[in-house]
Amino acid sequence: MFKRWLILITLGLFFFMVIIDGTIVVVAVPTIASALAVSPSQVNLLLTVYLTTISVCLLFFGQLADQYGRTRLFIWGTYLFLIGSGLAGFGVNFQLILAARVVQAVGASMTMATSYAIVTDVFPPAILGRALGIESIFISAGALAGPGIGGLILSQLPWGYIFWVNLPIGIVCLLVEWAVFPRTHAPSGKRGVDGRGFLQLIVIGGLLLLIQINKQPLFTGILVILIGSCAYWFWRHERQTDQAMLDTRLFSNQRFSRNLAASFLNYVAAYFFTLLAPIYLQLMLRLPVALSGYLLMLTPLVSLAANPVAGVLSDRFDRQRLMRIGLLMLVLTNVAFALLPHQTTIWPFVIVSVAFAVGTALFTNPNSVVLMQSVDATMRGQVGAATSLARQLGMSIGSAVAGLVFYQTLGIVSPHTTAVHAAPQALFVAQGVSFMLAAALFFIAVMLLRKKVENAKRTG
């Protein structure tokens, strides 16, 4: 039993580092830009390249994990992540750091593609929910600690240490991986990788990076059309090839496909709060930046307690019912966010933020268990990769859509003004439209799960 929990803590620590490295660069943008004599927009590429590379590689490494062993791939990923962290910290020039971030991201993708599957392999179904709930603690802690750790390091040490901080933790994780991780045997039979599909995903990732770099609307529109076309050809290829890294037959499994779709919608809608809550606090309530930061830490702090509790509940009660309760709480909290008025008191925001964190935990934890148990054990690598990919894409799309809806609505209500100078009533309308859209996305996720239950009752 001790060995299981040691494995879980090691997986969680590595997830913690991977999540932190997605945010820690943000606080160092001015420092790195000044040190390397480049623009802040160029430094932002260090974040964009990291996240995009992870997304592009997840499915490929999920396929490799199922064929060659999950533990083996996780250990390789640990090596690459540490090598990338070491090289990035030297900061010789911007090009080297960018290349090092790619190496980091490839290693991070290997670990993310295999982490959920390893947990499912190690823990019995009776306590799998609480195991995944504990792993979620590390994910929430990473989201909370990234900017704070980055600021602390920059106040005391050269900026390269924001990458080198990974090395001592990573080495400890590596030692545990070699000592206690299960040596899973790869299934016998024909092996092969979907090189063509992976190449198509690399092209899609490159086009996404061009969208981030380019600011011209016409060129952006062309890139979006190209991305849609490549995604269509990727799906066709995956349906036809014998070596698909995304087995499209998974989507004929209603339990898997509906829960994955609900997970994707959850991450898209959740990022409306991530993007718009700071605007509400600073521009509508006119709170100081420091107080706004403390209030924004409330949701991940509540998640630290809510996730393990949700894990225990998912082991004892009906998971579909828990997920629907969680999603309905998210619908109600987003409606409440839409109606939060311009006022001096912060308590309505605090109450709704706590409810938002609880609703998220009640949905995401049992949903992770259902997804991992919805397929045969030999396909858990693919499912773990697909789950991580849904999270990454959902967060990216959610941030883009939330910003687009909010600022477009603000432009209609209050033309020729910026958010900083807009009247509170205009901000209130833009906030309301945005959060009502998020509530609608959560409600669609509820209906997806409800339809699944009704179908199961008919067949039963």
C-alpha distance (Angstrom), angle and dihedral (degrees) to the residues before:
residue distance angle dihedral
M1 . . .
F2 3.84 . .
K3 3.80 89.5 .
R4 3.80 91.4 55.6
W5 3.78 93.0 52.8
L6 3.81 92.3 45.5
I7 3.81 88.7 54.4
L8 3.82 90.1 48.9
I9 3.82 93.3 50.0
T10 3.81 90.4 49.1
L11 3.81 91.7 50.4
G12 3.80 89.2 47.3
L13 3.81 93.4 50.1
F14 3.77 90.8 52.1
F15 3.80 91.6 47.8
F16 3.82 86.3 50.4
M17 3.82 91.0 56.5
V18 3.80 93.7 44.7
I19 3.83 92.4 51.1
I20 3.82 92.4 45.4
D21 3.80 91.3 53.1
G22 3.78 88.6 57.9
T23 3.83 91.1 62.0
I24 3.81 109.7 19.5
V25 3.82 92.3 81.1
V26 3.81 91.6 60.8
V27 3.81 94.4 72.3
A28 3.82 91.1 46.5
V29 3.83 96.8 52.6
P30 3.85 96.4 103.6
T31 3.83 92.4 42.9
I32 3.82 95.1 49.3
A33 3.80 92.1 43.2
S34 3.79 90.8 53.3
A35 3.81 94.4 44.3
L36 3.81 95.0 49.3
A37 3.83 97.0 34.6
V38 3.81 93.6 -122.9
S39 3.79 131.9 125.6
P40 3.83 121.8 -92.3
S41 3.82 89.4 -118.0
Q42 3.81 89.0 60.2
V43 3.79 91.1 50.2
N44 3.81 88.9 52.4
L45 3.80 86.0 65.2
L46 3.81 87.3 71.7
L47 3.81 87.7 67.6
T48 3.81 97.1 38.2
V49 3.81 94.5 48.5
Y50 3.81 91.0 48.4
L51 3.82 94.9 52.1
T52 3.81 95.1 40.6
T53 3.80 93.8 49.0
I54 3.80 90.8 51.5
S55 3.81 91.0 51.8
V56 3.81 93.7 47.3
C57 3.82 94.3 50.5
L58 3.81 102.3 41.9
L59 3.81 99.4 88.5
F60 3.80 93.3 43.1
F61 3.79 92.3 53.1
G62 3.78 91.0 44.2
Q63 3.81 87.4 59.1
L64 3.80 92.3 47.3
A65 3.81 90.4 49.0
D66 3.80 92.5 55.6
Q67 3.81 91.3 48.4
Y68 3.81 104.4 38.1
G69 3.81 105.0 24.5
R70 3.80 132.6 -77.2
T71 3.78 97.5 -125.2
R72 3.80 92.1 50.2
L73 3.80 91.4 52.3
F74 3.81 92.5 45.7
I75 3.81 90.5 54.0
W76 3.82 91.7 48.4
G77 3.78 88.2 50.0
T78 3.80 90.4 52.0
Y79 3.81 90.7 54.1
L80 3.81 93.1 49.7
F81 3.79 93.6 45.7
L82 3.81 91.2 52.4
I83 3.81 92.9 45.7
G84 3.81 90.6 50.3
S85 3.82 91.2 47.6
G86 3.79 91.6 50.6
L87 3.81 94.1 49.3
A88 3.82 94.0 44.8
G89 3.79 91.4 53.4
F90 3.80 93.4 59.0
G91 3.81 89.4 66.2
V92 3.80 95.2 -162.3
N93 3.80 92.0 157.1
F94 3.79 139.0 -23.7
Q95 3.81 94.7 -100.0
L96 3.81 92.0 55.8
I97 3.80 91.9 48.9
L98 3.81 90.7 49.6
A99 3.81 90.9 51.0
A100 3.81 90.2 46.6
R101 3.81 90.1 52.5
V102 3.80 88.9 55.1
V103 3.82 89.8 52.8
Q104 3.80 89.4 47.6
A105 3.80 91.4 50.3
V106 3.81 93.5 49.1
G107 3.81 89.3 53.4
A108 3.80 91.7 45.1
S109 3.79 90.4 50.7
M110 3.82 91.1 52.7
T111 3.81 90.7 54.4
M112 3.82 95.2 42.8
A113 3.81 91.7 49.6
T114 3.80 91.9 55.2
S115 3.82 106.2 30.7
Y116 3.82 99.3 85.6
A117 3.81 91.4 43.3
I118 3.82 92.2 51.9
V119 3.82 90.8 50.9
T120 3.81 90.0 50.1
D121 3.81 90.8 48.4
V122 3.81 93.4 50.1
F123 3.83 102.8 41.1
P124 3.81 125.5 61.7
P125 3.83 117.4 -121.8
A126 3.81 92.0 -107.1
I127 3.84 93.0 68.2
L128 3.80 101.3 21.9
G129 3.80 92.7 105.3
R130 3.79 94.7 57.7
A131 3.83 90.4 44.2
L132 3.81 91.7 55.3
G133 3.80 88.6 43.1
I134 3.80 90.6 57.1
E135 3.80 90.5 48.3
S136 3.81 87.5 53.0
I137 3.82 88.2 58.9
F138 3.80 89.6 65.2
I139 3.82 91.2 47.6
S140 3.82 91.4 51.6
A141 3.80 91.0 44.7
G142 3.81 89.9 52.0
A143 3.79 91.7 51.9
L144 3.81 89.3 48.6
A145 3.80 99.5 42.7
G146 3.81 103.0 42.7
P147 3.82 100.7 86.7
G148 3.82 92.3 35.6
I149 3.81 94.4 51.6
G150 3.79 90.0 44.5
G151 3.80 91.8 52.4
L152 3.81 92.1 47.1
I153 3.81 92.7 50.8
L154 3.81 93.1 46.9
S155 3.81 90.9 51.1
Q156 3.81 92.2 55.7
L157 3.83 110.1 21.5
P158 3.83 141.9 31.6
W159 3.82 113.5 -77.9
G160 3.83 93.5 -107.4
Y161 3.80 88.6 75.4
I162 3.81 90.8 72.0
F163 3.83 83.5 76.0
W164 3.81 98.6 32.7
V165 3.82 91.5 56.7
N166 3.82 85.2 77.8
L167 3.81 93.4 62.4
P168 3.83 103.4 74.5
I169 3.81 93.0 41.1
G170 3.81 91.4 44.9
I171 3.81 93.5 50.1
V172 3.82 90.9 52.4
C173 3.82 89.4 49.4
L174 3.80 90.3 49.2
L175 3.81 92.2 53.3
V176 3.81 91.0 51.4
E177 3.81 90.9 46.9
W178 3.80 91.3 55.5
A179 3.80 93.1 44.1
V180 3.81 106.0 43.4
F181 3.81 113.1 7.0
P182 3.82 112.9 114.9
R183 3.79 114.9 -102.3
T184 3.78 97.4 -133.7
H185 3.79 115.1 -164.3
A186 3.78 117.7 -128.3
P187 3.81 113.4 -120.7
S188 3.78 115.3 -99.1
G189 3.77 121.0 -117.2
K190 3.76 137.8 64.3
R191 3.78 116.0 -13.3
G192 3.74 130.1 -164.4
V193 3.77 142.1 146.3
D194 3.77 130.2 -130.3
G195 3.79 98.0 -119.7
R196 3.79 94.6 164.0
G197 3.80 93.0 51.4
F198 3.80 90.8 47.7
L199 3.80 90.1 51.4
Q200 3.82 89.6 52.1
L201 3.79 89.9 52.7
I202 3.82 90.3 50.0
V203 3.82 88.8 54.0
I204 3.82 90.5 49.9
G205 3.81 89.9 49.3
G206 3.80 90.9 50.5
L207 3.80 90.8 51.8
L208 3.80 90.4 49.9
L209 3.81 89.5 53.5
L210 3.80 90.2 50.9
I211 3.81 89.0 54.4
Q212 3.81 88.9 54.8
I213 3.81 92.1 49.1
N214 3.79 98.9 40.2
K215 3.81 120.0 72.0
Q216 3.83 101.0 -178.3
P217 3.84 112.0 110.7
L218 3.83 95.9 -145.1
F219 3.80 94.1 50.8
T220 3.81 89.9 44.9
G221 3.80 90.1 54.3
I222 3.81 90.7 51.7
L223 3.80 90.6 49.3
V224 3.81 91.5 50.9
I225 3.82 90.4 52.7
L226 3.81 90.3 49.1
I227 3.80 91.4 49.6
G228 3.80 90.8 50.8
S229 3.80 91.1 49.6
C230 3.81 92.7 48.6
A231 3.81 90.9 48.0
Y232 3.83 89.8 52.6
W233 3.80 92.6 50.2
F234 3.81 90.2 46.1
W235 3.81 90.8 54.3
R236 3.83 91.6 48.0
H237 3.78 91.0 49.0
E238 3.80 92.6 49.6
R239 3.81 90.6 52.2
Q240 3.81 92.8 51.5
T241 3.80 106.0 38.0
D242 3.80 123.4 87.6
Q243 3.81 91.1 -143.8
A244 3.80 100.1 52.0
M245 3.80 115.4 163.6
L246 3.80 86.6 -155.3
D247 3.78 107.3 46.2
T248 3.81 100.5 -148.5
R249 3.81 88.9 -158.5
L250 3.80 85.2 77.1
F251 3.78 87.8 73.2
S252 3.80 91.8 59.7
N253 3.82 84.2 65.5
Q254 3.81 99.9 89.6
R255 3.77 92.5 -161.7
F256 3.79 91.4 57.1
S257 3.81 100.6 37.8
R258 3.80 97.5 47.6
N259 3.79 94.3 45.5
L260 3.80 91.6 47.0
A261 3.81 90.6 49.7
A262 3.81 90.0 48.8
S263 3.81 89.3 49.6
F264 3.81 91.5 51.4
L265 3.82 92.2 49.3
N266 3.80 89.6 48.0
Y267 3.80 92.8 56.4
V268 3.81 92.8 44.4
A269 3.81 92.6 51.0
A270 3.82 95.0 40.5
Y271 3.80 91.5 60.4
F272 3.81 90.4 64.1
F273 3.80 86.9 72.4
T274 3.82 92.4 44.9
L275 3.79 92.1 54.3
L276 3.81 102.1 34.7
A277 3.82 104.0 37.4
P278 3.85 92.7 74.8
I279 3.82 89.5 51.2
Y280 3.80 91.1 51.7
L281 3.80 93.4 49.2
Q282 3.80 98.3 43.8
L283 3.80 103.4 32.6
M284 3.82 102.9 30.6
L285 3.81 103.0 30.1
R286 3.84 91.2 30.0
L287 3.79 91.7 -139.8
P288 3.82 121.9 167.7
V289 3.80 115.7 -96.7
A290 3.80 92.5 -113.7
L291 3.82 93.9 52.8
S292 3.81 90.4 45.4
G293 3.80 89.1 53.5
Y294 3.81 92.0 52.2
L295 3.81 91.3 49.6
L296 3.80 91.7 49.0
M297 3.81 89.2 53.8
L298 3.81 89.0 60.1
T299 3.81 96.2 81.6
P300 3.84 97.1 52.2
L301 3.82 89.9 42.4
V302 3.81 91.3 54.7
S303 3.81 88.1 45.9
L304 3.81 89.7 59.6
A305 3.81 88.4 65.4
A306 3.80 99.5 30.2
N307 3.82 97.6 54.1
P308 3.82 98.5 60.8
V309 3.82 90.2 42.8
A310 3.80 89.5 51.9
G311 3.80 88.2 49.0
V312 3.80 91.9 56.2
L313 3.81 91.1 46.2
S314 3.80 91.6 50.6
D315 3.82 89.5 55.5
R316 3.81 92.2 52.0
F317 3.81 107.0 33.9
D318 3.79 139.4 43.1
R319 3.81 106.5 -68.7
Q320 3.80 96.4 -154.2
R321 3.80 90.4 55.4
L322 3.81 91.8 48.2
M323 3.81 90.8 50.4
R324 3.81 92.2 50.6
I325 3.82 91.1 48.4
G326 3.80 90.0 50.2
L327 3.81 93.4 48.6
L328 3.82 92.2 46.9
M329 3.81 88.5 52.5
L330 3.82 88.1 52.2
V331 3.81 90.7 50.1
L332 3.81 90.8 52.3
T333 3.82 94.8 43.9
N334 3.79 92.0 51.9
V335 3.80 91.1 48.9
A336 3.80 86.4 50.9
F337 3.82 90.7 49.4
A338 3.80 88.2 51.6
L339 3.80 90.7 54.9
L340 3.82 99.4 41.7
P341 3.79 102.8 123.1
H342 3.78 131.7 -145.2
Q343 3.80 101.3 -86.6
T344 3.78 142.5 137.3
T345 3.80 100.1 -115.9
I346 3.80 120.5 86.4
W347 3.82 98.2 -164.0
P348 3.83 96.8 94.2
F349 3.80 88.7 54.6
V350 3.82 91.6 47.8
I351 3.82 93.5 50.3
V352 3.81 94.0 46.8
S353 3.83 91.9 45.8
V354 3.81 91.5 54.0
A355 3.81 91.2 48.6
F356 3.81 89.2 48.3
A357 3.82 91.5 54.7
V358 3.82 92.5 47.5
G359 3.81 92.6 48.2
T360 3.80 91.0 49.4
A361 3.81 91.7 51.8
L362 3.81 92.9 47.7
F363 3.80 90.2 54.6
T364 3.80 105.8 35.9
N365 3.80 99.7 46.5
P366 3.83 100.5 52.4
N367 3.81 89.0 37.4
S368 3.81 90.5 58.5
V369 3.80 90.0 51.3
V370 3.81 92.8 48.6
L371 3.80 92.4 49.0
M372 3.80 94.2 50.0
Q373 3.81 92.5 46.6
S374 3.80 95.1 44.9
V375 3.82 95.2 82.4
D376 3.77 141.0 43.0
A377 3.81 116.1 -78.1
T378 3.82 91.4 -111.6
M379 3.84 90.1 65.2
R380 3.80 99.3 47.2
G381 3.81 91.5 104.4
Q382 3.81 90.5 59.4
V383 3.79 92.3 45.5
G384 3.81 92.7 47.9
A385 3.80 90.1 49.4
A386 3.81 92.1 46.6
T387 3.82 90.3 49.7
S388 3.81 92.0 51.0
L389 3.81 90.3 45.3
A390 3.82 90.9 52.4
R391 3.81 88.2 53.1
Q392 3.81 94.7 48.0
L393 3.81 95.3 45.0
G394 3.79 92.2 41.9
M395 3.79 92.3 54.5
S396 3.82 92.7 45.9
I397 3.81 94.4 47.0
G398 3.81 92.0 41.7
S399 3.80 93.1 54.8
A400 3.82 91.1 48.6
V401 3.82 95.9 45.8
A402 3.80 94.2 43.7
G403 3.80 91.8 52.6
L404 3.80 92.5 44.8
V405 3.82 94.7 50.4
F406 3.80 95.0 43.2
Y407 3.79 97.3 47.9
Q408 3.80 95.4 39.1
T409 3.81 90.0 51.8
L410 3.80 90.7 46.6
G411 3.80 89.6 50.5
I412 3.80 91.0 53.8
V413 3.82 95.1 45.5
S414 3.79 95.9 40.5
P415 3.84 111.2 19.7
H416 3.80 122.4 -162.1
T417 3.80 95.0 19.6
T418 3.77 137.1 100.8
A419 3.78 127.9 -128.9
V420 3.81 90.6 -106.1
H421 3.80 92.3 57.7
A422 3.81 99.3 32.8
A423 3.80 120.8 116.6
P424 3.84 116.5 -103.2
Q425 3.81 91.0 -114.9
A426 3.82 91.5 56.6
L427 3.79 90.7 49.0
F428 3.80 89.5 48.4
V429 3.82 91.6 55.1
A430 3.82 93.5 46.9
Q431 3.80 90.3 47.1
G432 3.80 91.3 48.8
V433 3.80 94.9 51.1
S434 3.80 92.0 46.9
F435 3.80 96.9 49.0
M436 3.80 92.8 43.4
L437 3.82 87.6 56.4
A438 3.82 89.1 50.6
A439 3.82 89.5 49.8
A440 3.81 89.1 51.7
L441 3.82 91.0 52.7
F442 3.80 91.0 51.1
F443 3.82 89.4 48.3
I444 3.82 90.8 53.0
A445 3.80 87.6 53.6
V446 3.83 89.1 52.5
M447 3.80 90.7 51.9
L448 3.81 91.3 49.1
L449 3.80 91.0 57.2
R450 3.82 92.9 41.0
K451 3.79 91.6 53.1
K452 3.79 89.3 51.1
V453 3.80 91.2 53.9
E454 3.81 92.2 48.2
N455 3.82 90.9 50.8
A456 3.80 90.2 50.4
K457 3.82 90.8 52.1
R458 3.80 91.9 51.3
T459 3.81 93.1 50.4
G460 3.78 91.2 44.2
